[in-house]
Each structure stands twice: as C-alpha cells, then as structure tokens.
Amino acid sequence: MATLNQWVAGARPRTLPAAVAPVLVGTAAAGVGGRHVIGYAVLALAIALALQVGVNYANDYSDGVRGTDAERVGPVRLVGQGLAQPANVKLAAFAAFGFAALAGLALVGLSGAWWLLPIGVLCVIAAWKYTGGDSPYGYRGLGEVFVFVFFGLVATLGTQYSQLLSLTWFGLLGAVGVGAIASAILVANNLRDIPTDEVAGKRTLAVRLGDAGTRRLWLGLIVVSVLCCVAMVAFAPWALAGLLALPLAWPAARAITGGATGRDLVPALGATGLYEIGYAVLITVGVIVGSLVG
C-alpha cells in the first residue's frame, strides 16, 4: 500500500505551477480590464489545481496499466511501480475531477459565465483522454497542444472572463505566454522519457521530433513567453516585470541545451515550473504596482 508521501509524490507537485500561473495571469488581466474578484480567482485556482492533480493521477493509472511506466525515470509512479492498486489511483483521479466539477459549478453560478460550463466538461474529458481510453492523444504527439490550450488559453482566459465577463488582448498575450511555459514543462518531461517512450510505443511529440528537435522546441517556447511579456507592455507597462523571472529558467536551459539526459533532466522540470510561477507572480505584481502608481 502506498504511503501518504508516495500519494503526494504521485500527484507530481512539480507540475502544479502549471495550474497556479494561469489563474494569477487571468486575474491580473481582469484587473487591467478594470474588475477583479478575488473570490472567483480562488475558485478558479481550486479548479485548476484539481484538474492538474486529476490528470496526473489519470496519467499514472493509464500508463501504469499499459506498462508504459515499467522502466520510467523520474517521479513516483504509483501503478507502474506497484505501489498502489490501479483501481485506487483511477478513483483518486476521478475524485479530483469531481472536485473540479463542483468548484466549476460554483464559479459559473456565482459569476454568471454560463458558457464556461461546457468548456469545463471538455477540460475533464481532455484530462482523461490524455493517456486514457482506446486512443489517447498523448500517445500521438498532441500532449503539448492539450497543455497549451487548456492550461494556457482556457485556464487564463476562463479566469479573466469569470471576473470581467469579457476578454482582452492583454489576457490573450498572457494566456499564450503561460501556455508556452506550461507546454515547455511537458516538453522537458517527454525529452527525458524519449528512450522509454520509444520502447513502449508512446509516440509523444518528443519521440516524433527526436532529441535535438525537442531541445529546440523547449527553447522556442521560452522565447515565446518572453515575446508575450514584452508585448503586454503596450497595455500594462509594469507587466515587463515578468522578465525578471528569466534567471529561474537558467538551470533548465543549461541542462536542456547542454545535452543532459535521463535523471539529469529531472531538475529541468522543476526549474521550468519555477520560471512559470515566477513569470506569473511578477506580471501580477507589475500590474498591481502599475495600478498603484498610475
């Protein structure tokens, strides 16, 4: 039976910045638009965190029962390492999805943004279909697209819309920037797993692009985040503070561009996640400072 620490590790806490960052930037975008509601932001954060944990457990379950995780390097795999019964990990995934659904209903009901309801349903379906079902899109090289859309565009713009009831160019730029970094986290993860994924028949984007192409993709996604931050200056000059987070990405950049492989790439995931949360926090702080001094 898995210990509490193993269950926590199985939730992959290093990926949680991908859930926090879009809510921060979406709330900042709502503030730039003239209205932010902290209570709605808290609900949006609960939804994003629950979906992230849910997709992590669902990934653990689906990869584990397929045998993909049998020889995996990196965080704890509850099913693949035989630490927990597959049924229990699947139950944990759906419990997280259920919590996200309840929080989503509360957010939609309070904000009146009813069109977010079907999008929330799509989020849960997409989270499960990443590695679950008969034809998981994560096995077909579409995982990064999912992350960009749902943990970038949907999470950021959904947070903004629930508070502002409209979308803005600032919000869109923030969503693209955050989505690019969230995708970079998955790129780093899949770069590390290329050898085992190839053997297991998991055709991730990293497997399709190859080692060198995947490293270039990671760097390109970081560049996109920088360009988005610079463009946000047109709407909120102090948002440029987001670039102060770039040093947090340096350990990841050094590992990825330096040719690190296997376990040596594990710290790159954490560094990319730190960059994402730093990017979001500093943009948000910049927006707050701008509102105070402007």
N, C-alpha and C positions, 0 to 999 in steps of 0.2 A: 504493500500500500504506500502511495506517495505521501511524503511529509508535507506540512504546510509550506515550508520553504521551497520544496520542489514544485508545488502547485503555483506558487508565486513566480518562480523561475519559468514555469511553463507558460505563464501569461505573457512572457517576454517584455518585461518592463522597459527595456531599452527602446522599444518601438512606440511607447506612449507619447513622446513628444509629437509624433505624427497626428495624435488626436488633440493635444492641447493647443498646438500652434495655430491651426486654422480658426479655432474659436477666438483666440486672442486677436488675430488679424481681422476677423469678421466683425468683432466688437469695436475695434479701432476704426474700421471702415464705417460702421454705423455712426460712431462719434463724429467722424469727418463729415458725414452726411447731415448731422445736426441732432441725432437722437440715439442714445444707447440705453439699454435696460439691463442692469446687472443681473437681475433675477432670471431673465431669459438666457443670458450668457451662461449662467450656472447650469441651467437645464441643458443647453446645447453642449456644454462640456461633459455632463453626465452621459449624454447620448453618444458623443464621440468616443469617450473612454470605454464605454460598454461595448460599442461596436468593435473597437480595436482589440479588446480582450477577447471578444467573441470570435473574431476572425482568426486570432492567434490559436485559440483552443480548437477551432474547427480545422485549421491547417494541421495542427498536431494530430488530431484524430484521423483526418483523411489521408495524410501522408503516412501515418503510422500503420493503418490497416492495409495500405497498398505496399508497404515495405520500403517506401522511399527513404525513410529516416533510419534505416537499419545501420548505416555506416556514416552518419552525418557528423560533421564537425560543428561545434558551436553550442548554443544554449541547450538546456534540458529539453528532451523530447519525451513526454510522459508515456505515450503509446509506443513509440519506436524503441525506447529503452526498457519497456516492460515495467514501468514504474506505477502505472495506473491502468485500470480496465478501460478499454476503448469506449464502452457504453457510458462510463462516468465522465470521460473527457468530452464526449458528444453532449451529454447532459449539461456540463458546465458551459459549453459554447452556446447552447440554446437558452440557458438561464440568462447569460449575458445579453443575448439578442432580445429576450423577453423584457429585461430591464430597460434596454434601449427603446423598445417599443412603447413601454409605459411612459417613460420620460418624454418621448416624442409626442405622444398624445397630449400630455400636459402642456408642452410647449406650443403645439398647434392650437389647442383650445384657448390658452391664455393670450396668445399673440394674434389669433385670427388668421394666421397664414395657412389656410387650409390646403392650398396647393402643395405644401410641403409634405402632406400625408402620403400620397403615392410615391414621392421620391424617397421617403423613409422606408417604405416597403421594398423599393428597389435596392436600397442600401443593404437591407438584411439578406435579400436574395443573392445579391452580388457577393456579399461576405461569405455566404455558404458555398456558392458556386466557384469561388476562387480555386479551391482544391477539392471540393466535394462534388458529388453527383457523377453521372456517367461520362461527362465531357468537360472537366474543369478547365477554365480558361487560363489558369495559372500554369498549366502544363503545355499551353500553346503559345506562350510568349506574350500574353496580354496582361500579366500581373501589374506591370508598371503603369499601364493605361488605366486599370482599375484604381490604383492608388492615386494617380494624378486627378482623375475625375471625382472620386468620392472623398478622398482625404485632402483634396486641394479645392477644386471648384465647388463641389456640393457642400462640404463642411463649412468653408469660408463664406460663400455667398448665402447659404442657408442661414448661418448665424446672423449675417448682416440683415437679410430680409426679415427674419423674425423680429428684429428690433426696429428697423427703419421702414419696413414694408415697401422697399424699393431697392434697386441695385445701382451701383456707381462704378465709374471707371477705376477709381481707387480700389474698390473692393475686388474688381476683376484682376487688376495687377497683383494685388496681394494674394489672391487665390492661385494665380499662376505661379508666383514665386514660392509660396508654401507647398503647392503641389509638386513643383520641380524638386524641392529638397526631400519631401516625403518619398518621391519616386527614387531619389538618389540613395535613400536608406535601403530600399529593396534591391536596388542595383548592386550595392555593396554586399548585401546578404547573398544574392544569387551569384555574384562573382566568386565569392568564397566557395559556393556549393557546386560550381561547374563540374568538377570531376565526378562527384557522387550523383548529381542530377543526370549526367550523360549516361551513366551506368544504369540508373533506374528508369531511363526513358522519359524523364521530365524535361520537355523542350522549352525551358524558360527563355526569356529574351537574351539572357547572358549566354546560354548554350548556343543560341542561334547566331549571336554576334561574335562569339569567341572571346578569348581573354582580352586581347588588345582593344577590340571594339567596345567591350563592356567598360573598360577603364576610360576610354574616351567619352562614352555616354555619361558616366558619373561626372566627369569634369564639365561636360556641356550643360548638365542640369544645374550645377552650381553656378555657372556663368549666367544661365537664365535667371536664377534667383537674384543675382547682383543687378542685372539689367532691369528687372521689375522694380527693385528697390529704388534705383536711380530714377525710373520713370514716375514713381509715386511722388517724387518731389514736386511735380507740376501741380499736385492737388494738396499736398501737406509737406512743406519743406523739411520739417523736422523728422519726417519718416526716414530720411537718409541715415539716421542713427542705426538703422538695421545693418548697415555695412560694418559697424563696429563688431559684429558677431563673427566676421570672417576668420579671425585667428582661431576660433574654436574648430573650424574645419581643417586647420592645417595638419593635425596628426592623421586625419583620414586621407587628405591629399597626398601626404608624404608616403603613406602605406600603399595607396592605390596607384599613384604614378610611379612609385619606386619598385613595383613588381611583386609586392608581398602576396603570399598565397596562404591557403588553409587557415590555421589558427591565428596567424599573424595578421589576418584581415578582420578578426573579431573586433578589435578596438576601433576600426574604421566605422563600424555600425554605430557605436556609442558616440564617437566624435561627430558624425553626420547628424545624429539626433540632437546632440548638444547645440550644433550650429542652427538647426531648425528652431529649437525653442529659444535660443538667444536672438535669432533673427526676428521672431515674432514678438518677443518681450521688448526688444529695443525699438521696433517700429511702433508698438503700442505706447511705450514711454515717450517716444518722439511726438506722437500725436497728442498725448496728454500735455507735454511741455508746450507744444505749439498752441494748444487751446488756451493755456495759461498766460503765455507771453504775447499772444496775438490779439 
